[in-house]
Amino acid sequence: VTALGHVAIVGTGQVGTMLGMALRASGDVGGVALFDVDPAAMEASMARGAGDRALTSAAEALDADIVILAAPVPAIVALVEALGPRARPGSLVMDTGSAKRAIVEAMRTHAPGAVHAIGGHPMAGTETPGAAGARADALAGATFALCPVRDDPTALTRAGALAEAAGARPLAVDATEHDRIVAVTSHLPHLMAFALAAVAGSGSSDPRLTAALTSTGFRGATRLAGSDPASTAAFLSANADQVRAAVEALVTALDELATHLDDRDAVRELLAAGGAARARLTGER
Amino acid sequence: VTALGHVAIVGTGQVGTMLGMALRASGDVGGVALFDVDPAAMEASMARGAGDRALTSAAEALDADIVILAAPVPAIVALVEALGPRARPGSLVMDTGSAKRAIVEAMRTHAPGAVHAIGGHPMAGTETPGAAGARADALAGATFALCPVRDDPTALTRAGALAEAAGARPLAVDATEHDRIVAVTSHLPHLMAFALAAVAGSGSSDPRLTAALTSTGFRGATRLAGSDPASTAAFLSANADQVRAAVEALVTALDELATHLDDRDAVRELLAAGGAARARLTGER
């Protein structure tokens, strides 16, 4: 028997597939069973090596020692409502959604206290949706946020061990704090990328001329707009209040820059402050 | 004698260095002379192989068949004012600035009609300032915008040949049209990246927690905020009116998204439109 026991992953998109691949490669799990409501998605994930067994229903996942819900945020909430009350005492139930309050609240309400429930957010991935976008090593060194549901050290320990097995660094953080920060560091960048692409596409110019005048900078700045609109909309909506606050802060910063555009020195100072903040936060220069 | 003759590049930052490296590698130029007001910058550029000869003044560049002004935008305008009247009849004078109206107007005013003057904007590069950030192959397949100063087919032909020698695709475009489109496709992405970094850095949260909760998405979305604040401020200011219009369009798009955040389907539709625009403009999916 391996350290972490048997794992079941419900939802085999990019995140679920990435986790399955990383966990199987670690040798720390007894096996990885997969389920997805879309048989084609499950087959694609199995073909990438994310699991050793395909389940025929989400409920079968409850037989595992660790149940990982890796669907879009609203689907995770629905799964918690449906499966939480039937989860096995002693099993670990976690998820991978990028907005955590709604999920943690659902776990608190619907998972009995004897179940070790905890929210999770592996902070790595690619913009390519589905199993095709999964990379087994994407989690290497990445933060795996863990948001407690209750005072349950066992849940935190076991979920932390799973995150480490996948190559990530577990980080315990309150769900509200997580949602507030991630609104700026992840959800807002997604929103901006889509908005920039829409603005570039809606101008009155010849689209071919606009396309010719896009550089590597534009491609990079809009890369997140290659994300799946449905699952992106799902996490933006699940964190609507904090994302709205982040948009307001961004608009204030943009307005300040726009106001000073004629004053090169003032613009340079504002930009320098942003560049310094980036260097501090990312460690990149 | 090679096809394009002797080239002199004034300004040996990333762009001037990249061009010098690409032109020398092409074998289509007789030689590349370099000048920079900063001797260390010129040495670094020579060390990267961007030139075969170091000049001791910008005026010496006028001896070349092709003079390329590759400084920040306001410095290019100043160079055109200073050197334009003394440029040799029959020589080609061009530049690499990313905002073109002010430069093209200066060329029209200060370069005699016997000089083949034309604005240029090679649309590729990296975020690393200086010669260290130059990549000889960065221009491969990239657009090299050429903005006519006068009705001068010779200027267009010779500048186009130079762009092709550097591996790029020449594209003739009116300076006003260029500035309007590039305000959205390049200048706005720069502004957004710096603004996002500033917002993330100015929150009330523990900076270490914020840093831990940044993912690859944030790094990518703020990559352009690694650009040099001074030269970025220079081109933003030189294109202030169009950048301001681009910011307004972006704020409108952000506000529309923020307004609909509670309505997942509406958000998804707005995002899908942005994603489709990106796919059209970049050819990426």
Interface residues (C-beta under 8 A of the other chain):
Chain A: P74 M123 A124 G125 A138 A142 T143 A145 R169 L171 V173 E177 H178 R180 I181 V182 V184 T185 S186 L188 P189 H190 L191 M192 A193 F194 A195 L196 A197 A198 V199 A200 G201 S202 G203 S205 P207 L209 T210 A211 A212 L213 T214 S215 T216 G217 F218 R219 G220 A221 T222 R223 L224 A225 G226 S227 P229 A230 T232 A233 A234 L236 S237 A240 V243 R244 A246 V247 E248 A249 L250 V251 A253 L254 D255 L257 A258 L261 D262 D263 R264 D265 V267 R268 E269 L270 L271 A272 A273 G274 G275 A276 A277 R278 A279 R280 L281 T282 G283 E284 R285
Chain B: P74 M123 A124 G125 A138 A142 T143 A145 R169 L171 V173 E177 H178 R180 I181 V182 V184 T185 S186 L188 P189 H190 L191 M192 A193 F194 A195 L196 A197 A198 V199 A200 G201 S202 G203 S205 P207 L209 T210 A211 A212 L213 T214 S215 T216 G217 F218 R219 G220 A221 T222 R223 L224 A225 G226 S227 P229 A230 T232 A233 A234 L236 S237 A240 V243 R244 A246 V247 E248 A249 L250 V251 A253 L254 D255 L257 A258 L261 D262 D263 R264 D265 V267 R268 E269 L270 L271 A272 A273 G274 G275 A276 A277 R278 A279 R280 L281 T282 G283 E284 R285
